[in-house]
Amino acid sequence: MEGKAILVIGLGKLGIPLAVCFVGKRFRVVGVDVDPRRVDAVKRGAPLIYEPVTAELLAAADGRLTTTQDAEVAARESDVTFDGG
């Protein structure tokens, strides 16, 4: 990861909308979740949670949103952490 990012823990009904809102404001975001299905779904651009405009913001992320299951590494490389889980 280059530079610092906002870390969002949990990619569920609170976390993914929060993450894509930050991305929509041009921040770089790392989303972390223990559920590999959620991590993979966001990587594919198809989050498991429906919220209005979430898919559109995710589609426009332009590489500013990454996902992982490794919270320790993501936390070390971020400036701010939000727990959306």
C-alpha positions as a Markdown table, in Angstrom:
| # | Residue | x | y | z |
|---|---|---|---|---|
| 1 | Met | 0.0 | 0.0 | 0.0 |
| 2 | Glu | 1.4 | 3.4 | -0.9 |
| 3 | Gly | 0.6 | 6.4 | 1.3 |
| 4 | Lys | -1.9 | 6.4 | 4.1 |
| 5 | Ala | -5.6 | 5.4 | 4.0 |
| 6 | Ile | -8.8 | 5.3 | 5.9 |
| 7 | Leu | -9.4 | 1.9 | 7.3 |
| 8 | Val | -13.0 | 0.7 | 7.5 |
| 9 | Ile | -13.5 | -2.5 | 9.6 |
| 10 | Gly | -16.5 | -4.5 | 8.6 |
| 11 | Leu | -18.0 | -4.5 | 5.1 |
| 12 | Gly | -21.6 | -5.1 | 6.1 |
| 13 | Lys | -24.6 | -2.9 | 6.2 |
| 14 | Leu | -22.7 | 0.0 | 7.9 |
| 15 | Gly | -19.2 | -0.5 | 6.7 |
| 16 | Ile | -19.6 | -0.7 | 2.9 |
| 17 | Pro | -21.7 | 2.4 | 2.6 |
| 18 | Leu | -19.2 | 4.3 | 4.9 |
| 19 | Ala | -16.3 | 3.0 | 2.8 |
| 20 | Val | -17.8 | 4.0 | -0.5 |
| 21 | Cys | -18.8 | 7.4 | 0.8 |
| 22 | Phe | -15.2 | 8.1 | 1.7 |
| 23 | Val | -14.1 | 6.8 | -1.7 |
| 24 | Gly | -16.7 | 9.2 | -3.3 |
| 25 | Lys | -14.9 | 12.0 | -1.5 |
| 26 | Arg | -11.7 | 10.9 | -3.2 |
| 27 | Phe | -10.1 | 9.3 | -0.1 |
| 28 | Arg | -8.1 | 6.0 | -0.4 |
| 29 | Val | -9.9 | 3.4 | 1.7 |
| 30 | Val | -9.0 | -0.1 | 2.9 |
| 31 | Gly | -12.0 | -2.3 | 3.8 |
| 32 | Val | -11.4 | -5.2 | 6.2 |
| 33 | Asp | -13.7 | -8.0 | 7.0 |
| 34 | Val | -13.3 | -11.5 | 8.5 |
| 35 | Asp | -15.9 | -12.9 | 6.0 |
| 36 | Pro | -14.1 | -13.7 | 2.7 |
| 37 | Arg | -17.4 | -13.5 | 0.8 |
| 38 | Arg | -17.7 | -9.8 | 1.7 |
| 39 | Val | -14.1 | -9.1 | 0.8 |
| 40 | Asp | -14.4 | -10.9 | -2.5 |
| 41 | Ala | -17.8 | -9.3 | -3.3 |
| 42 | Val | -16.4 | -5.8 | -2.9 |
| 43 | Lys | -13.4 | -6.7 | -5.0 |
| 44 | Arg | -15.7 | -7.7 | -7.7 |
| 45 | Gly | -17.7 | -4.5 | -7.4 |
| 46 | Ala | -20.8 | -6.3 | -6.2 |
| 47 | Pro | -21.2 | -5.8 | -2.4 |
| 48 | Leu | -23.5 | -8.2 | -0.6 |
| 49 | Ile | -25.4 | -5.3 | 1.0 |
| 50 | Tyr | -27.7 | -3.1 | -1.0 |
| 51 | Glu | -27.8 | 0.6 | -0.2 |
| 52 | Pro | -28.8 | 3.4 | -2.6 |
| 53 | Val | -25.8 | 4.6 | -4.7 |
| 54 | Thr | -23.4 | 2.1 | -3.1 |
| 55 | Ala | -22.9 | 0.2 | -6.3 |
| 56 | Glu | -22.4 | 3.4 | -8.3 |
| 57 | Leu | -19.8 | 4.8 | -5.9 |
| 58 | Leu | -18.0 | 1.5 | -5.9 |
| 59 | Ala | -18.0 | 1.4 | -9.7 |
| 60 | Ala | -16.4 | 4.9 | -9.7 |
| 61 | Ala | -13.8 | 4.0 | -7.0 |
| 62 | Asp | -11.0 | 4.0 | -9.6 |
| 63 | Gly | -8.7 | 1.8 | -7.4 |
| 64 | Arg | -9.2 | 3.9 | -4.3 |
| 65 | Leu | -10.9 | 1.1 | -2.4 |
| 66 | Thr | -9.1 | -2.1 | -1.6 |
| 67 | Thr | -10.2 | -5.0 | 0.6 |
| 68 | Thr | -8.5 | -7.5 | 2.8 |
| 69 | Gln | -8.9 | -9.9 | 5.7 |
| 70 | Asp | -5.6 | -8.8 | 7.2 |
| 71 | Ala | -6.7 | -6.1 | 9.7 |
| 72 | Glu | -3.3 | -5.9 | 11.4 |
| 73 | Val | -1.4 | -4.9 | 8.2 |
| 74 | Ala | -4.2 | -2.5 | 7.1 |
| 75 | Ala | -4.3 | -0.8 | 10.5 |
| 76 | Arg | -0.5 | -0.2 | 10.5 |
| 77 | Glu | -0.8 | 1.5 | 7.1 |
| 78 | Ser | -3.8 | 3.7 | 7.8 |
| 79 | Asp | -4.2 | 7.1 | 9.4 |
| 80 | Val | -7.8 | 6.7 | 10.6 |
| 81 | Thr | -9.9 | 3.7 | 11.5 |
| 82 | Phe | -13.7 | 3.4 | 11.6 |
| 83 | Asp | -15.4 | 0.3 | 12.9 |
| 84 | Gly | -18.4 | -0.3 | 10.6 |
| 85 | Gly | -18.9 | -3.8 | 11.9 |
